Amino acid sequence: MAYVVRDQWQQHYADGKGFRELGERERALLAEHAPVPDGGGRALDVGCGTGSLAAYLSSLGYTVDAVDFADSALARARDEHADVERVRWICLDIERDDPADLHEDGYDLVTMRLMYPFLRDRSRVLHGLGERLRPGGTLVAITPVVEHTPAERRDIALDEDEVRLLAEGWETVERLEADQLAVLVLRGPCHTGTRAVERQRPPTGLAVTGALAVVADEAGRVLLGRSRRGMWELPGGKTSGAESFEAAAVRELAEETGLTASASDAHVVTMLADDSHGVPRLTAVVRITAWSGTLANREQQLFDRWEWHDLHAVACLGPVFAPAAQALGATWPGVIPGLAPVHSYPLAIDQPPVPGEPAEAVRLRQQMTQTVIDGGWAPSEPVQQALRTVPRHRFVPEKALKTAYDGGDRAVVTRRDETGKATSSVSAAWLQADMLQSLCLKPGAIVFEAGSGGYNAELIAHVAGPTGRVVTGDIDPYVVHRTRRLTTEAGSGRVTAFQGDAALGAPSHLVPRGGFDAIVITYNSWDISPSWREQVAEGGRLGRVSNVLVTAIH
């Protein structure tokens, strides 16, 4: 009965079927271990079915959001619990849908009863629910376990390894039992810091060459497998004979996950050189930009399952195979902090941008844009369209969506020095919009940006249009590498990044004849560099994001 399709669950409840009723022992444990906070509390019941648990939580004094993705289940819940107060019934696929209807201020209690084994992306969903807990909040997962489940129904139960993974990273874990169901009471941060680990056995041979496939889904989430070695891994493996790295990545992807891709859609973005147990290792990081098929676990002797993970949560995975961790950091610099240094050789490639974002990102971007417009910072249509279109979150992949799209007066820091001082950031959206307005860019404008990051350059490129171009420079090689990778992943193809002291202007071969139509300084500068005056065109504009000082050069 392990349904994975929404229509199957719809029919299940429409046929009058359900799950075992909430038992007295479960009720007692919930009342004891998840009491309502003083002054009332708010609970989220995930996979509420016909609503017995949500109704019970309401009787304890909680205000409850009860969610299920089957309309037929919610129809029965509303009918069977018509007299229950303080319950809001919400149709929502917790794995796929935009969670706009969930309470913005979070929950004191999140419950998952008899539904966790049915999730496809278990770790991602659990992490996301943990982020919705208020300080001191509790997550309670009630689930069958293999020990007490008939062999023919063990697809709806958890084994001990899965139970351990469910509990990993929480500050306190209590495991209780109710009528042969495991009741896990989880509290505290749900974040396990990612750490790069090696396999226990050394590789065979004098040296190893291999390829790792970096694949994202339609929401921009990266594919990782939970291996039986107890770590997360990317699809990949050793090269075979004389095959190319691209061919090896595509072959391993199909063999391990069932997804298929063409070698023409596989791009080597970085070469990693290190060693494993003293054996030299050369690993190609291969970005797959298009694929097809249905995700499956083709090598069950090696992997427990494959999941899609939000990029901002990659830093909270726990153990990750060392080359996979480095590959993730090479593809999206910054998503895993504190990685040990490794010899990395980024390649200049002609990789097309890769689309993909969740519906929540689209909604939050429109909200951010409206906030900026309402503040009077973006009166022109080109600037408004740039804010609506350019995916800001993809230029801060290590940050949660709400942080990326904060419409208030807040920059998103992306780089700090050894003292903790911010050295690179994505400026507040209103500030960037105001600067763009002040530059008065025309279609086809060529602009120099002093100080890189990616997002601001793409906003400029969008306003300048298909015939425009942006040259951006930064003194920090990490910032330049990050800008190149993120504009490659999600950009227009009209941004060129270089490393150097931007106060000296752009390299001569990047300066257009007659000079730049506009120059933008995105860092604190106490004076106007002579190079900027020399490189801006007659009548061009010189702007500074940090203080929106715009000067026309005549």
Buried (B, 14 or more C-beta within 10 A) or exposed (E): EEBEEEEEBBBBBBEEBBBEEBEEBBBEBBBEBBBBBEEEBBBBBBBBBBBBBBBBBBEBBBBBBBBBBBBBBBBBBBEBBEEBEBBEBBBBBBBBBBBEEBBEEBBBBBBBBBBBBBBBBBBBBBBBBBBBBBEEBBBBBBBBBBEEBEEEEBEBBBBEEBBEBBBBBBEEBBEBEBEEBBBBBBBBEBBBEBBBBBBEEEBEEEEBBBBBBBBBBEBBBBBBBBBEBBBBBBBBBBBEEEBBBBBBBBBBBBEBBBBEBEBEBBBBBBBBEBBBEEBBBBBBBBBBBEBEEEBEBBBEEBBBBBBBBBBBBBBBBBBBBBBBBBBBBBBBBBBBEEBEEBEBEBEEEEBBBBBBBBEBBEBBBEEBBBBBBEBEBBEBEBBBBBBBEBBBBBBBBBBBBEEBBBBEEEBBBBBEEEEEEEBBBBBBBBBBBBBBBBBBBEEEBBBBBBBBBBBBBBBBBBBBBEEBBBBBBBBBEBBBBBBBBBBBBBBBEBBBBBBBEBBBBBEEEBBBEEBBBBBBBBBEBEEBBEBBBEBBBEEBBBBBBBEBBBBEBE
